[in-house]
Amino acid sequence: MIQMLSMNGRGRRSVAALALLWLAMPPGAAIADGFKARYSVKLIGLALGNATLEGSIEPDAYQIDATAKLSGIAALVSSSRGAASASGLLQQGRVAPNAYATTAANATMTRTVRMAMAAGNVKASEIAPPFEELPGRVPVTDAHKQKIIDPLSALIMMNSEGGPVIGPGACNRSLPIYDGWARFTINLTYVGQKQVKVRGYEGPVAVCAARYVAVAGHRPDRAATKFMENNKEMEVWLAPIGASRATIPFKISVATMVGTTVIEATEFEASPPEKSASR
């Protein structure tokens, strides 16, 4: 207060302008919630690698990045690694992607997928090098590329329902996912809560049962497709992000034909809003 009184006229006007800007913000508005999570990846209990997920959620937009790399025993037989990024808008409590890119590499090849979208409608896409076209694949039509979510944007789940963020509204939804090659849907259903504790977060997570539905781009006769469509051993745990009504996965568990894969947070940090006008 003493410092403010001793300011010259220009300084006092600047402080006044900042105060008016703060007062003009709607109650409860937040500039951005940031998050960063680190995960271990295991198959039948054996360490396969690690992954990170980080980004920010603003009142009307989001951005998210992911990296993954094999380690331990898996790194002895493969040097696979990958990275992905996505961004878009938040509309009516849902993500509406505008851009998605991912690169996956191993010792012999690097493949990149890029998609440009407008509110979740695919406008252009590129896969380099392209996947080999195989007989029996269900064609992907232009209709399959409308109102979709890319695989990375799908990890941000907004709870637009009333009540607690970690509740049924966190889970109960269908995710229409298109990865540039195949279109499928993940249906989530709320089954309860659990308490977790890792570096950066201690508290409840929403537990969701997950089911996979192939739509297009797949081969119906493949054993892997049939297995996944009948797979009832899939679960996603969702943890809250800052003051927003958003959640991201804390844990993903999926039964596969060679055992259960578990991706689980070892660190989970969600920063508070940069500025909140709660008053």
C-alpha positions as CSV (number, residue, x, y, z in Angstrom):
1,M,0.0,0.0,0.0
2,I,2.8,2.5,0.9
3,Q,4.5,1.7,-2.4
4,M,1.3,2.3,-4.3
5,L,0.8,5.7,-2.6
6,S,4.4,6.7,-3.5
7,M,3.9,5.9,-7.3
8,N,3.9,8.7,-9.8
9,G,0.7,9.4,-11.8
10,R,1.6,7.0,-14.6
11,G,2.2,4.2,-12.2
12,R,-1.1,4.8,-10.4
13,R,-3.0,4.8,-13.7
14,S,-1.3,1.5,-14.7
15,V,-2.4,-0.1,-11.4
16,A,-5.9,1.2,-11.8
17,A,-6.1,-0.2,-15.4
18,L,-5.0,-3.6,-14.1
19,A,-7.5,-3.5,-11.4
20,L,-10.3,-2.7,-13.8
21,L,-9.2,-5.5,-16.1
22,W,-9.4,-8.0,-13.2
23,L,-12.8,-6.7,-12.2
24,A,-14.0,-7.1,-15.8
25,M,-13.3,-10.8,-15.8
26,P,-16.4,-12.9,-15.1
27,P,-16.6,-14.6,-11.7
28,G,-14.9,-18.0,-11.7
29,A,-13.1,-17.4,-15.0
30,A,-9.7,-19.0,-15.3
31,I,-7.0,-18.1,-17.8
32,A,-5.6,-21.6,-18.0
33,D,-5.1,-24.8,-16.1
34,G,-1.8,-26.6,-16.9
35,F,-1.1,-30.3,-16.3
36,K,1.8,-32.7,-16.6
37,A,1.6,-36.4,-15.9
38,R,4.3,-39.2,-16.2
39,Y,3.2,-42.8,-16.7
40,S,4.7,-46.2,-16.5
41,V,3.7,-48.7,-19.2
42,K,3.6,-52.4,-18.2
43,L,2.5,-55.6,-19.9
44,I,1.6,-58.5,-17.6
45,G,3.5,-56.7,-14.9
46,L,6.7,-56.3,-16.9
47,A,8.0,-52.8,-17.6
48,L,7.7,-51.8,-21.2
49,G,8.4,-48.1,-21.2
50,N,7.2,-44.7,-20.0
51,A,5.1,-41.9,-21.3
52,T,4.3,-38.2,-20.6
53,L,1.2,-36.1,-21.1
54,E,1.2,-32.4,-20.7
55,G,-0.8,-29.4,-21.8
56,S,-3.2,-26.6,-20.9
57,I,-6.9,-26.0,-20.7
58,E,-8.3,-22.5,-21.2
59,P,-12.0,-21.5,-20.9
60,D,-12.5,-22.0,-24.7
61,A,-9.5,-23.9,-25.9
62,Y,-7.0,-26.7,-25.1
63,Q,-3.6,-27.9,-26.2
64,I,-2.0,-31.3,-25.3
65,D,1.3,-33.1,-26.1
66,A,2.4,-36.7,-25.5
67,T,5.6,-38.7,-25.7
68,A,6.3,-42.4,-25.3
69,K,9.4,-44.5,-25.3
70,L,10.2,-48.2,-24.7
71,S,12.6,-48.9,-21.9
72,G,13.9,-51.9,-19.9
73,I,13.6,-55.3,-21.5
74,A,11.5,-54.0,-24.3
75,A,14.3,-51.6,-25.3
76,L,16.6,-54.5,-25.9
77,V,14.5,-55.7,-28.8
78,S,13.0,-52.5,-30.2
79,S,13.9,-48.8,-30.1
80,S,10.3,-47.6,-30.7
81,R,9.3,-44.2,-29.6
82,G,6.5,-41.7,-30.4
83,A,5.2,-38.2,-30.0
84,A,1.9,-36.5,-30.6
85,S,0.3,-33.2,-30.3
86,A,-3.3,-31.9,-30.6
87,S,-5.2,-28.6,-30.1
88,G,-8.7,-27.3,-30.5
89,L,-11.6,-25.5,-29.0
90,L,-13.9,-26.3,-26.1
91,Q,-17.5,-26.1,-27.3
92,Q,-20.6,-26.9,-25.2
93,G,-18.5,-28.8,-22.7
94,R,-16.7,-30.9,-25.3
95,V,-13.4,-30.9,-27.2
96,A,-13.6,-29.8,-30.9
97,P,-10.2,-30.6,-32.4
98,N,-8.5,-28.4,-35.0
99,A,-5.1,-30.0,-35.4
100,Y,-3.5,-33.4,-34.7
101,A,0.0,-34.8,-35.5
102,T,1.8,-37.9,-34.4
103,T,5.2,-39.5,-35.2
104,A,6.1,-43.0,-34.4
105,A,9.6,-44.4,-35.1
106,N,11.5,-47.6,-34.7
107,A,14.9,-48.9,-35.9
108,T,13.6,-49.3,-39.5
109,M,10.9,-46.7,-40.2
110,T,9.4,-43.4,-39.1
111,R,5.7,-42.7,-39.8
112,T,3.9,-39.4,-39.5
113,V,0.2,-38.7,-39.4
114,R,-1.2,-35.2,-39.7
115,M,-4.8,-34.0,-39.7
116,A,-6.3,-30.5,-40.1
117,M,-9.8,-30.1,-38.7
118,A,-12.5,-27.5,-38.2
119,A,-14.4,-28.1,-35.0
120,G,-13.8,-31.9,-35.3
121,N,-14.5,-32.2,-39.0
122,V,-11.5,-33.5,-41.0
123,K,-10.5,-31.1,-43.8
124,A,-7.2,-32.6,-44.7
125,S,-5.0,-35.6,-43.6
126,E,-1.7,-37.1,-44.5
127,I,0.1,-40.4,-43.6
128,A,3.7,-40.7,-44.6
129,P,4.6,-43.3,-45.6
130,P,1.1,-44.5,-46.2
131,F,-0.2,-47.8,-44.7
132,E,-0.6,-50.7,-47.1
133,E,-4.1,-51.2,-48.3
134,L,-5.3,-54.7,-47.4
135,P,-8.3,-56.6,-48.8
136,G,-11.3,-56.8,-46.6
137,R,-10.9,-53.4,-44.9
138,V,-14.1,-51.5,-44.2
139,P,-13.9,-48.3,-46.3
140,V,-13.6,-45.0,-44.4
141,T,-16.0,-42.5,-46.0
142,D,-16.2,-38.7,-45.7
143,A,-19.1,-39.2,-43.3
144,H,-16.8,-41.1,-40.9
145,K,-14.6,-38.0,-40.7
146,Q,-17.2,-35.7,-39.4
147,K,-17.7,-34.7,-35.7
148,I,-14.7,-36.9,-34.6
149,I,-12.1,-36.7,-31.9
150,D,-8.4,-37.5,-32.6
151,P,-6.8,-40.1,-30.2
152,L,-5.0,-37.4,-28.2
153,S,-7.8,-35.0,-27.8
154,A,-9.9,-37.9,-26.6
155,L,-7.8,-38.0,-23.4
156,I,-9.3,-34.6,-22.3
157,M,-12.8,-35.2,-21.0
158,M,-14.9,-32.3,-19.9
159,N,-17.6,-33.0,-17.3
160,S,-20.4,-30.7,-18.5
161,E,-23.0,-32.2,-16.0
162,G,-23.7,-30.8,-12.6
163,G,-22.4,-32.3,-9.5
164,P,-18.8,-33.3,-8.6
165,V,-16.2,-33.4,-11.4
166,I,-15.2,-36.9,-10.2
167,G,-18.7,-38.5,-10.6
168,P,-20.8,-40.2,-13.3
169,G,-20.5,-37.1,-15.6
170,A,-16.8,-37.7,-15.9
171,C,-17.3,-41.1,-17.5
172,N,-20.7,-41.5,-19.2
173,R,-19.9,-40.7,-22.8
174,S,-19.1,-42.1,-26.3
175,L,-15.8,-41.0,-27.9
176,P,-16.0,-41.0,-31.8
177,I,-12.3,-41.4,-32.5
178,Y,-10.6,-41.2,-35.9
179,D,-6.8,-41.6,-36.1
180,G,-6.3,-40.8,-39.8
181,W,-6.7,-44.4,-40.8
182,A,-9.5,-46.0,-38.8
183,R,-12.7,-44.8,-37.2
184,F,-13.9,-46.4,-33.9
185,T,-15.9,-45.5,-30.9
186,I,-14.9,-45.9,-27.2
187,N,-17.9,-46.1,-24.9
188,L,-17.3,-45.2,-21.2
189,T,-19.5,-46.0,-18.3
190,Y,-19.1,-44.9,-14.7
191,V,-18.6,-47.7,-12.2
192,G,-17.3,-45.8,-9.1
193,Q,-14.4,-44.1,-7.5
194,K,-11.0,-44.9,-6.0
195,Q,-8.5,-43.1,-3.9
196,V,-5.0,-42.7,-5.4
197,K,-1.8,-41.1,-4.2
198,V,1.3,-40.3,-6.3
199,R,3.7,-37.4,-6.5
200,G,1.6,-34.3,-7.3
201,Y,-1.9,-35.7,-6.6
202,E,-3.7,-37.4,-3.8
203,G,-7.5,-37.8,-4.0
204,P,-10.3,-39.5,-5.9
205,V,-10.4,-40.7,-9.4
206,A,-13.5,-41.7,-11.4
207,V,-13.4,-45.3,-12.6
208,C,-14.9,-46.0,-16.0
209,A,-15.5,-49.2,-17.8
210,A,-14.6,-49.0,-21.5
211,R,-15.8,-50.8,-24.6
212,Y,-14.5,-50.7,-28.1
213,V,-16.7,-50.5,-31.2
214,A,-15.1,-50.8,-34.7
215,V,-16.7,-48.5,-37.2
216,A,-14.5,-48.3,-40.3
217,G,-10.9,-48.8,-41.5
218,H,-10.7,-52.2,-39.8
219,R,-10.8,-55.7,-41.1
220,P,-13.8,-57.5,-39.4
221,D,-12.3,-61.0,-39.9
222,R,-9.1,-60.3,-38.0
223,A,-8.8,-62.1,-34.7
224,A,-7.5,-58.8,-33.0
225,T,-10.7,-56.9,-34.1
226,K,-13.0,-59.6,-32.8
227,F,-11.1,-59.8,-29.5
228,M,-11.3,-56.1,-28.9
229,E,-15.0,-55.8,-29.8
230,N,-15.7,-58.6,-27.2
231,N,-13.2,-57.2,-24.7
232,K,-14.8,-56.5,-21.3
233,E,-11.5,-56.1,-19.5
234,M,-10.9,-52.4,-20.3
235,E,-10.9,-49.6,-17.7
236,V,-10.0,-45.9,-17.4
237,W,-9.4,-44.0,-14.2
238,L,-9.8,-40.2,-14.6
239,A,-8.3,-37.5,-12.4
240,P,-9.2,-33.8,-12.3
241,I,-7.3,-31.0,-13.8
242,G,-6.9,-27.8,-11.7
243,A,-10.1,-25.8,-11.3
244,S,-11.5,-26.7,-14.6
245,R,-14.2,-29.4,-15.1
246,A,-11.8,-31.4,-17.1
247,T,-10.2,-34.8,-16.4
248,I,-7.4,-36.8,-18.0
249,P,-6.5,-40.5,-17.6
250,F,-4.7,-41.5,-14.4
251,K,-4.7,-45.1,-15.4
252,I,-5.6,-47.1,-18.4
253,S,-5.9,-50.9,-18.3
254,V,-6.6,-53.0,-21.4
255,A,-6.6,-56.8,-21.8
256,T,-4.9,-57.8,-25.0
257,M,-4.3,-61.1,-26.8
258,V,-0.9,-61.4,-25.1
259,G,-1.8,-60.1,-21.6
260,T,-3.0,-57.0,-19.8
261,T,-1.4,-53.7,-20.6
262,V,-1.4,-51.1,-17.8
263,I,-0.5,-47.4,-18.3
264,E,-0.5,-45.7,-14.8
265,A,0.6,-42.3,-13.5
266,T,3.7,-42.2,-11.4
267,E,3.5,-38.4,-11.2
268,F,0.4,-36.2,-11.8
269,E,0.6,-32.5,-11.4
270,A,-2.2,-30.1,-12.3
271,S,-1.3,-26.5,-11.7
272,P,-3.9,-24.0,-10.4
273,P,-5.2,-21.4,-12.8
274,E,-2.8,-18.6,-13.7
275,K,-5.4,-16.2,-12.5
276,S,-8.8,-16.9,-11.1
277,A,-11.5,-14.2,-10.6
278,S,-13.4,-16.2,-7.9
279,R,-14.6,-13.5,-5.6
